[in-house]
């Protein structure tokens, strides 16, 4: 039995010594390696950062250390969803730093979005290098020549300050110190040179564009087609290069107009012209208004003095005109018309004032002397005052309103000094007919009759005319 046990031990245990020793070494190494694992989390040292307005958050600005890993080996995450770098203020940002052994550090830091950029002062338009040109008698407002722009506040031109005012009425160089600050207190200061001088050329304004039609045989004048003005000079030097000959029909001609002011500023304007017959015959009348009595005949052709066309000559015989009716009163218009061979038409007008005879009006009114007054009566056997005037005028084809107030409104108001026989005399509440010689005929009041009275007792304020 003892012999068998000894043999078994040698076979099972003794023969495996070689394997046992290496396994023990591996186990020992594993225990030692486990003891060397990093359990310490990184340290976020930064607690406050500043970021310039509009810039992005840069994680390289964060100061982070680790006991084992280099900064570049750390995983850094920033939760900056609330951060708005386009809005000044303080924001809380969460920073997470993780090393290679997954040790994690979480810290909330303050991030200030700040404005540390000063405004920029810029010149407007061409500045000829270092000098800002200002037109003499131009604007003295500095904002007409410079502007201030800030990265945060935008246009802050209205807040520009200067050590002196710009005087645009005095020629010469003016040195002005300007400054401006933004809302964050960033300030810019500059010294600028402003040269006040006559730098504006004359202004040529075309009345009908640069391509114009000029009437055949007319007198060509440049000022009919353009105006020339200058900011200072009233007397401009005008040079016309070329000549317009209006006697050549359907011809195209051009000229150049050069306008200079006293400072030598120059403006050139080209004018292209075409000579055309654009004017109808010139109709000349002996008068433009005549007065005739109602029913009177009139020879309308006798008022034509001449009708001359610039191309066709005498066209008096070709003048046409309308007729008028003289059986009714009123202002009538006669239109004379002539058309030349180019189709140009011209007209002239004659006003014919067809009137009634004032004496006839007076005779009709006097024919009713002694007719009794009755309020509201309009004739022919009795009248009130306005009924009397209405009835008399109606006998001569003239319709006037019923009441005295309406009669004044509908007619032409004249002064008492302008009265002529046949005119109505008026005061509030009463009317009559002027017969001349300072007298009038009227229907006075209840208990009276149509009679003639003196104007001095009538207390009239005006006259009314219907012709």
C-alpha positions, 0 to 999 in steps of 0.5 A, a space after each residue: 500500500 505505501 509503495 502504491 501511494 508513493 508512486 501515485 504522488 510522484 506521478 500526479 503531483 511531482 510531475 506537475 511542479 513545472 506547471 505550478 511555478 509559472 502559474 503562480 508568477 502570472 497570478 502574482 503579476 496580475 495582483 500587482 497590476 491591479 494594485 497600479 490602476 488609476 482611480 483619481 479623476 482629473 482636476 478642472 482648475 478653471 472657474 471663470 472665463 471671458 469670451 469676446 463677443 461673437 467668438 466661439 467657445 474654445 476648450 483650449 482655454 480651460 485649465 485641466 490637469 490629471 495625475 496620470 494623463 496628459 491634457 491632450 489625452 483627456 476627453 473634454 465635453 462642454 455643455 454650452 447650450 445656454 451660451 450665446 456669444 452674440 449676447 453680452 452677459 454671464 453664463 454657466 457652462 458645465 465642463 466634463 473631463 474624463 481620463 483614460 481610466 474613465 475617471 470623470 470630473 464635472 464642474 460648472 464654470 462662469 463664462 462672461 461674454 464681453 465687448 472689448 472691441 472699440 468702435 471704428 470711425 469710417 469716412 463716407 464716400 471718396 476721402 482723397 486719402 487723408 483729407 475729407 472733402 467738404 463742399 463749400 456751403 454744404 452740410 456742416 453735420 459731421 455725419 454727412 462725412 463720417 460714421 461710427 460702427 461698433 461690433 456690438 452696438 452697430 451704427 453709433 454715428 449719432 454719438 460721435 463727439 467733436 472738439 469743435 464744429 465743422 464750418 462749411 461756409 469757410 474755405 480751407 482746412 479744418 482739423 477736428 478731433 472726434 471720439 465715440 464710445 460704445 455701451 461697454 465703454 470702449 472708446 475711439 478717438 481720431 483727428 481728422 482733416 476736413 477740406 472745405 472747398 468748391 468741389 461740386 460741378 454745375 448741375 445740368 438738368 434736361 427738361 425733356 431728355 437728351 433727344 429733343 425735337 425742335 420746331 421748324 424755323 423756330 429760334 433755338 435757345 439752349 435754356 429752353 431744353 436745359 437748366 444750369 445751376 451751381 452751388 455757389 456761382 450765379 454766372 456760369 460760363 457756358 460754351 456751346 460746341 456746334 450749332 442748330 439750324 432750324 431751317 433744315 426740315 427733318 434734319 438731325 443735329 447735335 451739340 455739346 454744352 460745356 458748363 463751368 463754374 469759377 472754381 473750374 468744375 465742369 459739366 458736359 451735356 450732349 443734346 441731340 436734336 431733330 428738326 420737325 414741323 410741329 406747329 400749326 398755323 398761328 391764328 391771330 384774332 382782332 380781339 378775344 372777347 366781344 359783347 352783343 345784345 341778345 338776338 343781335 347778329 354777328 360776323 364771326 369771320 370778321 374777327 380773323 386778322 391772319 393765319 400764318 403757318 411756318 411751312 404752308 404760309 397764309 392759311 386764313 381762308 382755311 380757318 374753320 369755326 363754329 356758330 353761336 346762338 344769340 337768341 339766349 343770353 350767356 357767354 358763348 365760345 367761338 373756336 377757330 381752327 386751322 390744320 397745316 399739311 403736316 397735320 399740325 392743328 392750332 386753335 384760337 378762341 373768341 368769347 362772345 358775351 350775349 347780354 340783355 339790354 338793361 334798359 329793357 329790364 328797367 322798362 319792364 320793371 317800371 311797367 308794373 308801378 302801382 302794382 300792390 305788394 303781397 307777400 309770396 306773390 310772383 306776379 303779374 297782379 301782385 308781388 313781393 320784392 323777390 317775386 317782382 325781380 324774378 318776374 321782370 327777369 323772366 320776361 327777358 328769358 332769364 331764370 333767377 331763383 325765387 328768394 332774395 338770398 338765393 338770387 344773390 348766391 346765383 348771380 355775380 356779386 358786384 359793388 354798388 359803385 359798379 351798378 348799371 341799369 337792370 342790375 339787382 340791388 340787394 340787402 339782407 331780406 330785400 331786393 330791387 332793380 337799379 334804374 340809374 341815376 341813384 334810383 331803383 324800382 321795387 315792391 317794398 312791403 305790405 300795404 305799399 305798391 311797386 314804386 321808385 325809391 332813392 338808393 340813399 334810403 335803401 341801405 343796400 350792401 351790394 349789387 347782383 348781375 345776371 349777364 
